[in-house]
Amino acid sequence: MNLKEQLDQPIFSVISRIADRDGLECYVIGGYVRDLLLHRPSKDIDVVVVGSGIDLARKVAEQLGRGTHLSVFRNFGTAQVKNRSLEVEFVGARRESYSRDSRKPVVEDGSLQDDQNRRDFTINALALSLNAHNYGDLLDPFGGLQDLSIRIIRTPLDPDVTFSDDPLRMMRAIRFATQLGFFIEQQTFDAIRRNADRIQIISKERILDELNKIMMADKPSVGFLLLEESGLLSLIMPEIHALAGVETREGKGHKDNFRHTLTVLDNVAAKSDDLWLRWAALFHDVGKPASKRFEPQIGWTFHNHNYLGERMLPGIFRRMKLPMGEPLKFVKKMVSLHMRPIVLSEDEISDSALRRLLFEAGDDLERLMLLCEADITSKNAERVRRYLANFEIVRRKLKEIEEKDRIRNFQPPITGSDIMRIYNLPPCATVGVLKEAIKNAILDGVISNDYDEAYAFMLQKAEQLGLHPSVNP
């Protein structure tokens, strides 16, 4: 097969001329070729040369001239050329060997065949020649083209060796299956099961990078089901693995919370490409295993699982190397509040409850409502319809309350500094008591979100505490 017509990026002809002039074998290899054959857009190009990839990259960058950026990574024997929206990685063909306790290989110069042998999957070992005499010819030593056509993920060589050498390839197999909608060939998947423990030599950062790519797939549940079935999930995310399974007692069983969680994740993914909302969907019921109780008259309960889940998240984020700043704060908020709109939709809605939800959700209210709607996974269509209709009522009432009371992200009109000044107090618990009382009075509708009303309420509350103002407001 020849794909000369598809190699239409001008940079390829520049690489071709320089490689021929210098007498070098040169090929486009890996993901770019795979995506070209799958008609998927790709801007990241890997070029392998039988010789020095760094030298070729320097000459290509010089030829391209203005607007081109060259980065050299001498320790890895690679160089990157950025030109407009393209990123081209140059590397010399190499063979690799591994030690048992590391995924960092011993690297030697090699041939194209050596380089294709070291590739993770047959669909990533495809190469296209850039030399003039066979420009565009497809080199496919492992049947990668056939695997593309039947949508199979398979290793070029013995999968046990492939995964033992570099255990991250197990995560990559599952990620590609999820992103591309492919199946992992049975022998390859069996080898992942056998080598799952090897994932423990991989850095948390590299694992997280693969998880984020799985999370951003159209249907991320595919990846998490494969992680669970392979034995990898229990090693990298034991709290999510713990959701799996159904326990029955006295004829009463609960739903499989792992399957439910994945349905919620897919429901969110169908509506939003927000990575952290997707993580919130994955973690929304993470507190259920620890809160599970059997009550003979009721059945299985998971009381306060949202608050328990919120408390678990900092430890999970820290261990997995997830970011501890705003993403953690947001996911904690979603996990803590995800039951609130459901409860509101079932009960008579009070203005006080709506104000509190507006105040606590703030600018994340719409994302919270999306998560809550995704959480309705009942097989009973009428029940789903009723919940979604009730959510619309909640949305409308929230909008009315917001327009009337200006509660979202509000700050009480009297601050802690005001209280200290008026009562000549140092920073102390009493200041917090008064400030909290004012906030709650506004949220409960006792007073309006107004300075004069808040001041009058403060005077009354402070008098009950034996305080008297030392200055005028």
HUZI-V821644 format. One record per residue. N is the residue number from 0. SS is DSSP state (A for helix, B for strand, O for the rest). Layout:
BEGIN
n->N ss->SS
n->N ss->SS
END
This chain:
BEGIN
n->0 ss->O
n->1 ss->B
n->2 ss->O
n->3 ss->A
n->4 ss->A
n->5 ss->A
n->6 ss->O
n->7 ss->O
n->8 ss->O
n->9 ss->A
n->10 ss->A
n->11 ss->A
n->12 ss->A
n->13 ss->A
n->14 ss->A
n->15 ss->A
n->16 ss->A
n->17 ss->A
n->18 ss->A
n->19 ss->A
n->20 ss->A
n->21 ss->O
n->22 ss->O
n->23 ss->O
n->24 ss->O
n->25 ss->B
n->26 ss->B
n->27 ss->B
n->28 ss->B
n->29 ss->O
n->30 ss->A
n->31 ss->A
n->32 ss->A
n->33 ss->A
n->34 ss->A
n->35 ss->A
n->36 ss->A
n->37 ss->A
n->38 ss->O
n->39 ss->O
n->40 ss->O
n->41 ss->O
n->42 ss->O
n->43 ss->B
n->44 ss->B
n->45 ss->B
n->46 ss->B
n->47 ss->B
n->48 ss->B
n->49 ss->O
n->50 ss->O
n->51 ss->O
n->52 ss->A
n->53 ss->A
n->54 ss->A
n->55 ss->A
n->56 ss->A
n->57 ss->A
n->58 ss->A
n->59 ss->A
n->60 ss->A
n->61 ss->A
n->62 ss->A
n->63 ss->A
n->64 ss->O
n->65 ss->O
n->66 ss->O
n->67 ss->B
n->68 ss->B
n->69 ss->B
n->70 ss->B
n->71 ss->B
n->72 ss->B
n->73 ss->A
n->74 ss->A
n->75 ss->A
n->76 ss->O
n->77 ss->B
n->78 ss->B
n->79 ss->B
n->80 ss->B
n->81 ss->B
n->82 ss->B
n->83 ss->O
n->84 ss->O
n->85 ss->B
n->86 ss->B
n->87 ss->B
n->88 ss->B
n->89 ss->B
n->90 ss->B
n->91 ss->B
n->92 ss->O
n->93 ss->B
n->94 ss->B
n->95 ss->B
n->96 ss->B
n->97 ss->O
n->98 ss->O
n->99 ss->O
n->100 ss->O
n->101 ss->O
n->102 ss->O
n->103 ss->O
n->104 ss->O
n->105 ss->B
n->106 ss->B
n->107 ss->B
n->108 ss->B
n->109 ss->O
n->110 ss->O
n->111 ss->A
n->112 ss->A
n->113 ss->A
n->114 ss->A
n->115 ss->A
n->116 ss->A
n->117 ss->O
n->118 ss->O
n->119 ss->O
n->120 ss->O
n->121 ss->A
n->122 ss->A
n->123 ss->A
n->124 ss->O
n->125 ss->O
n->126 ss->B
n->127 ss->B
n->128 ss->B
n->129 ss->O
n->130 ss->O
n->131 ss->A
n->132 ss->A
n->133 ss->A
n->134 ss->O
n->135 ss->O
n->136 ss->B
n->137 ss->B
n->138 ss->B
n->139 ss->O
n->140 ss->O
n->141 ss->O
n->142 ss->O
n->143 ss->A
n->144 ss->A
n->145 ss->A
n->146 ss->A
n->147 ss->A
n->148 ss->A
n->149 ss->A
n->150 ss->O
n->151 ss->B
n->152 ss->B
n->153 ss->O
n->154 ss->O
n->155 ss->O
n->156 ss->O
n->157 ss->O
n->158 ss->A
n->159 ss->A
n->160 ss->A
n->161 ss->A
n->162 ss->A
n->163 ss->A
n->164 ss->A
n->165 ss->O
n->166 ss->O
n->167 ss->A
n->168 ss->A
n->169 ss->A
n->170 ss->A
n->171 ss->A
n->172 ss->A
n->173 ss->A
n->174 ss->A
n->175 ss->A
n->176 ss->A
n->177 ss->A
n->178 ss->A
n->179 ss->A
n->180 ss->O
n->181 ss->O
n->182 ss->B
n->183 ss->B
n->184 ss->O
n->185 ss->A
n->186 ss->A
n->187 ss->A
n->188 ss->A
n->189 ss->A
n->190 ss->A
n->191 ss->A
n->192 ss->A
n->193 ss->A
n->194 ss->A
n->195 ss->A
n->196 ss->A
n->197 ss->A
n->198 ss->A
n->199 ss->A
n->200 ss->A
n->201 ss->O
n->202 ss->O
n->203 ss->A
n->204 ss->A
n->205 ss->A
n->206 ss->A
n->207 ss->A
n->208 ss->A
n->209 ss->A
n->210 ss->A
n->211 ss->A
n->212 ss->A
n->213 ss->A
n->214 ss->A
n->215 ss->O
n->216 ss->O
n->217 ss->O
n->218 ss->O
n->219 ss->O
n->220 ss->A
n->221 ss->A
n->222 ss->A
n->223 ss->A
n->224 ss->A
n->225 ss->A
n->226 ss->A
n->227 ss->A
n->228 ss->A
n->229 ss->A
n->230 ss->O
n->231 ss->O
n->232 ss->A
n->233 ss->A
n->234 ss->A
n->235 ss->A
n->236 ss->O
n->237 ss->A
n->238 ss->A
n->239 ss->A
n->240 ss->A
n->241 ss->O
n->242 ss->O
n->243 ss->O
n->244 ss->O
n->245 ss->O
n->246 ss->O
n->247 ss->B
n->248 ss->B
n->249 ss->O
n->250 ss->O
n->251 ss->B
n->252 ss->B
n->253 ss->O
n->254 ss->O
n->255 ss->O
n->256 ss->A
n->257 ss->A
n->258 ss->A
n->259 ss->A
n->260 ss->A
n->261 ss->A
n->262 ss->A
n->263 ss->A
n->264 ss->A
n->265 ss->A
n->266 ss->A
n->267 ss->A
n->268 ss->A
n->269 ss->A
n->270 ss->A
n->271 ss->O
n->272 ss->O
n->273 ss->O
n->274 ss->A
n->275 ss->A
n->276 ss->A
n->277 ss->A
n->278 ss->A
n->279 ss->A
n->280 ss->A
n->281 ss->A
n->282 ss->A
n->283 ss->O
n->284 ss->O
n->285 ss->O
n->286 ss->O
n->287 ss->A
n->288 ss->A
n->289 ss->A
n->290 ss->A
n->291 ss->O
n->292 ss->B
n->293 ss->B
n->294 ss->B
n->295 ss->O
n->296 ss->O
n->297 ss->O
n->298 ss->B
n->299 ss->B
n->300 ss->B
n->301 ss->O
n->302 ss->O
n->303 ss->O
n->304 ss->A
n->305 ss->A
n->306 ss->A
n->307 ss->A
n->308 ss->A
n->309 ss->A
n->310 ss->A
n->311 ss->A
n->312 ss->A
n->313 ss->A
n->314 ss->A
n->315 ss->A
n->316 ss->A
n->317 ss->A
n->318 ss->A
n->319 ss->A
n->320 ss->O
n->321 ss->O
n->322 ss->O
n->323 ss->O
n->324 ss->O
n->325 ss->A
n->326 ss->A
n->327 ss->A
n->328 ss->A
n->329 ss->A
n->330 ss->A
n->331 ss->A
n->332 ss->A
n->333 ss->A
n->334 ss->A
n->335 ss->A
n->336 ss->A
n->337 ss->O
n->338 ss->O
n->339 ss->A
n->340 ss->A
n->341 ss->A
n->342 ss->A
n->343 ss->A
n->344 ss->A
n->345 ss->A
n->346 ss->O
n->347 ss->O
n->348 ss->O
n->349 ss->O
n->350 ss->A
n->351 ss->A
n->352 ss->A
n->353 ss->A
n->354 ss->A
n->355 ss->A
n->356 ss->A
n->357 ss->A
n->358 ss->A
n->359 ss->A
n->360 ss->A
n->361 ss->A
n->362 ss->A
n->363 ss->A
n->364 ss->A
n->365 ss->A
n->366 ss->A
n->367 ss->A
n->368 ss->A
n->369 ss->A
n->370 ss->A
n->371 ss->A
n->372 ss->A
n->373 ss->A
n->374 ss->O
n->375 ss->O
n->376 ss->O
n->377 ss->O
n->378 ss->O
n->379 ss->O
n->380 ss->A
n->381 ss->A
n->382 ss->A
n->383 ss->A
n->384 ss->A
n->385 ss->A
n->386 ss->A
n->387 ss->A
n->388 ss->A
n->389 ss->A
n->390 ss->A
n->391 ss->A
n->392 ss->A
n->393 ss->A
n->394 ss->A
n->395 ss->A
n->396 ss->A
n->397 ss->A
n->398 ss->A
n->399 ss->A
n->400 ss->A
n->401 ss->A
n->402 ss->A
n->403 ss->A
n->404 ss->A
n->405 ss->O
n->406 ss->O
n->407 ss->O
n->408 ss->O
n->409 ss->O
n->410 ss->O
n->411 ss->O
n->412 ss->O
n->413 ss->O
n->414 ss->O
n->415 ss->A
n->416 ss->A
n->417 ss->A
n->418 ss->A
n->419 ss->A
n->420 ss->A
n->421 ss->A
n->422 ss->A
n->423 ss->O
n->424 ss->O
n->425 ss->O
n->426 ss->O
n->427 ss->O
n->428 ss->A
n->429 ss->A
n->430 ss->A
n->431 ss->A
n->432 ss->A
n->433 ss->A
n->434 ss->A
n->435 ss->A
n->436 ss->A
n->437 ss->A
n->438 ss->A
n->439 ss->A
n->440 ss->A
n->441 ss->A
n->442 ss->A
n->443 ss->O
n->444 ss->O
n->445 ss->O
n->446 ss->O
n->447 ss->O
n->448 ss->O
n->449 ss->O
n->450 ss->A
n->451 ss->A
n->452 ss->A
n->453 ss->A
n->454 ss->A
n->455 ss->A
n->456 ss->A
n->457 ss->A
n->458 ss->A
n->459 ss->A
n->460 ss->A
n->461 ss->A
n->462 ss->A
n->463 ss->A
n->464 ss->O
n->465 ss->O
n->466 ss->O
n->467 ss->O
n->468 ss->O
n->469 ss->O
n->470 ss->O
n->471 ss->O
n->472 ss->O
END
